[in-house]
Amino acid sequence: MWALSGVRVLDLTRLLPGAIATLLLADLGAEVIKIEDPAGGDYARWMPPLLAGTGAFFRASNRNKHSVILNLKDERGQAVLQRLVHSADVLVEGFRPGVAARLKCDYATLSAHNPRLIYVSLSGWGQTGPYAQRSGHDLNYVALNGLPGSMGTPQPPGGQIADVSGAYASVMGISAALYQREKTGTGAYLDVALAEAALPFVMYQWVESLLTGLPGGQGSLTGGMACYAVYFSADEQPLALAPIEPKFWHNFCAAVQRPDWLPLHQDLAAQARLKAEIQALFATHTAAEWDARLGGADCCFTRIVPPARVADDPQVQARGLAGVGDDGVPWLRSPVHLGPDKPPLIPAPQPGEHTRQVLAGLGYSPAALDALAAAGVIR
């Protein structure tokens, strides 16, 4: 049995953070019902690149879920959701603060129908504070948290840091709330801000910069040290070298037969010269040759893999973490391994594919469902 078997999750979110959060819950065994509006549903369904007419990212991040089309701007649709909430354990919404209340799907309204409900508001800046109503995307959230500012040349990070960390923070909070509910019998309200979830990613840089005054790009983990940097091989492939600890630095120097580098490990005055010398060394052989020479030297060396090659890595394959299905859809499983079994890979649902099935399970008759469909409340 999966850890979250029997837990029903209602997903009222769009795009990345909510989709990843509920995907992680689905991979842990939860039943996830994605509530979409009749005017197109989740925007990610139509975002390129497309596979068979549907957004590839949507298909990758919404597998193992059900889809219900429900018009929450209609009082009858709100009543359907309230009825659905009676059987739900968790609800995740990603509206701007205040929108859920206008749609009568806020915590105060829905918890009155189910006091055991765990309700998650997943927003950019949180439900309070001067930025609560601001628009924003991942770059904005990390920009004010110091992450791009820690780089030598500020630029967009190579991934959606706040979005994904917000998803993980939501799952952490939901797990804690489910455990708390077992003891108290009551649900909880979780206010999760993407900007706040991203803060731990810059914790080291914040502390270092605050106490040393080092500017962006000169910190020990942001380009200032030769032992934690990116270099390029003879065939111009990027290589990651990170022997921070003395034992790994010793292993690296031994593997490349440069004992003269040993005392320069933490010598701040020598870092620019040391970086230049290491780069000159790496430029003498191809990436494959360096991988063969340093991959087993226990010196924190790896090649830098382009995104399209992530699933090709033997470590990823051995762990069953990622791959590409026969339909061309990439898949990524939860990194939480609870036992040897892997979660299934059920394709993402078509819009409203499970509307009648889910609502029939609540006791709606075929005639009642026909009436709701005719009125545009469901689809």
PyMOL commands that set and color helices and strands:
alter all, ss='L'
color gray80, all
select helices_A, chain A and resi 15-27+43-46+56-61+75-85+99-102+107-113+138-143+148-150+161-184+194-197+199-212+246-255+259-264+268-282+287-294+307-312+314-319+355-360+366-374
alter helices_A, ss='H'
color red, helices_A
select strands_A, chain A and resi 8-12+31-36+50-51+54-55+65-69+90-93+118-123+188-193+229-232+238-241+301-303+322-324+330-332
alter strands_A, ss='S'
color yellow, strands_A
deselect
rebuild
show_as cartoon
